[in-house]
């Protein structure tokens, strides 16, 4: 990692899913995975990448357990899942990884994530660690302005104007706007 650290690193959270053929695999459940193209039986892991202009490397990963899977005591015992591992949302997993990175002394200036990672706990962790952040938000995300509490679509209606507008076109309830902070 020292070879990559140019003093201006960023941390990026993203998840990936691997198709499974059996629920016997640890954390395998019917869940959404972009890599399998929808909801299917798969394992999902949240990854944290460190990136600079010199390159990037994976620095942490956490297996995502659905609530159902995390609460199934017999399945956990049969697969050897430690008692200390419990359900956590993907933003919570990312926040845990960011805090671990901070304890290891890895320095970064920003955190990036898509709309999956727009959680209050994660934004709080970024602020505690002195990280700026840019995360995608859903179109129904509420922001508070001096005048009122509004949805992102009301604050930034130009984001619906399509390609070339500087915003990703709204295709459904997916993210097309970002929130930033320091």
TASULDA-V65104 format. One record per residue. N is the residue number from 1. RES is the residue in three letters. PSI is psi in whole degrees, -180 to 180 (999 if undefined). Layout:
[[N | RES | PSI] [N | RES | PSI]]
This chain:
[[1 | UNK | -30] [2 | UNK | -32] [3 | UNK | -28] [4 | UNK | -26] [5 | UNK | 106] [6 | UNK | 11] [7 | UNK | -1] [8 | UNK | 42] [9 | UNK | 158] [10 | UNK | 154] [11 | UNK | 133] [12 | UNK | 126] [13 | UNK | 138] [14 | UNK | 159] [15 | UNK | 157] [16 | UNK | 148] [17 | UNK | 143] [18 | UNK | 127] [19 | UNK | 140] [20 | UNK | 154] [21 | UNK | -7] [22 | UNK | 149] [23 | UNK | 1] [24 | UNK | -22] [25 | UNK | 141] [26 | UNK | 129] [27 | UNK | 10] [28 | UNK | 127] [29 | UNK | 163] [30 | UNK | 113] [31 | UNK | 165] [32 | UNK | 138] [33 | UNK | 121] [34 | UNK | -35] [35 | UNK | -23] [36 | UNK | -3] [37 | UNK | 25] [38 | UNK | -152] [39 | UNK | 128] [40 | UNK | 174] [41 | UNK | 114] [42 | UNK | 165] [43 | UNK | 140] [44 | UNK | 133] [45 | UNK | 143] [46 | UNK | 130] [47 | UNK | 147] [48 | UNK | 123] [49 | UNK | 140] [50 | UNK | 128] [51 | UNK | 144] [52 | UNK | -178] [53 | UNK | -18] [54 | UNK | -14] [55 | UNK | -167] [56 | UNK | 158] [57 | UNK | 149] [58 | UNK | 127] [59 | UNK | -13] [60 | UNK | 159] [61 | UNK | 149] [62 | UNK | 134] [63 | UNK | 134] [64 | UNK | 125] [65 | UNK | 127] [66 | UNK | 162] [67 | UNK | -44] [68 | UNK | -47] [69 | UNK | -44] [70 | UNK | -30] [71 | UNK | 0] [72 | UNK | 92] [73 | UNK | -45] [74 | UNK | -44] [75 | UNK | -42] [76 | UNK | -45] [77 | UNK | -45] [78 | UNK | -30] [79 | UNK | 1] [80 | UNK | 26] [81 | UNK | 124] [82 | UNK | 147] [83 | UNK | -33] [84 | UNK | -18] [85 | UNK | 124] [86 | UNK | 178] [87 | UNK | 136] [88 | UNK | 142] [89 | UNK | 165] [90 | UNK | -42] [91 | UNK | -36] [92 | UNK | -41] [93 | UNK | -43] [94 | UNK | -41] [95 | UNK | -41] [96 | UNK | -43] [97 | UNK | -41] [98 | UNK | -42] [99 | UNK | -39] [100 | UNK | -41] [101 | UNK | -42] [102 | UNK | -42] [103 | UNK | -29] [104 | UNK | -6] [105 | UNK | 15] [106 | UNK | 127] [107 | UNK | 132] [108 | UNK | 160] [109 | UNK | -27] [110 | UNK | 155] [111 | UNK | 138] [112 | UNK | 143] [113 | UNK | 159] [114 | UNK | -169] [115 | UNK | -20] [116 | UNK | -31] [117 | UNK | 22] [118 | UNK | 69] [119 | UNK | 145] [120 | UNK | -44] [121 | UNK | -39] [122 | UNK | -43] [123 | UNK | -39] [124 | UNK | -45] [125 | UNK | -41] [126 | UNK | -46] [127 | UNK | -42] [128 | UNK | -36] [129 | UNK | 1] [130 | UNK | 24] [131 | UNK | 133] [132 | UNK | 163] [133 | UNK | 151] [134 | UNK | 116] [135 | UNK | 145] [136 | UNK | 154] [137 | UNK | 156] [138 | UNK | 159] [139 | UNK | -22] [140 | UNK | 9] [141 | UNK | 134] [142 | UNK | 134] [143 | UNK | 147] [144 | UNK | 123] [145 | UNK | 169] [146 | UNK | -28] [147 | UNK | -38] [148 | UNK | 172] [149 | UNK | 122] [150 | UNK | 157] [151 | UNK | 160] [152 | UNK | -38] [153 | UNK | -29] [154 | UNK | -34] [155 | UNK | -39] [156 | UNK | 66] [157 | UNK | -24] [158 | UNK | -18] [159 | UNK | -14] [160 | UNK | 2] [161 | UNK | -7] [162 | UNK | -170] [163 | UNK | 142] [164 | UNK | -7] [165 | UNK | -7] [166 | UNK | -3] [167 | UNK | 152] [168 | UNK | 137] [169 | UNK | 144] [170 | UNK | 118] [171 | UNK | -21] [172 | UNK | -129] [173 | UNK | 16] [174 | UNK | 167] [175 | UNK | 148] [176 | UNK | 8] [177 | UNK | 169] [178 | UNK | 160] [179 | UNK | 142] [180 | UNK | 161] [181 | UNK | 170] [182 | UNK | 999]]
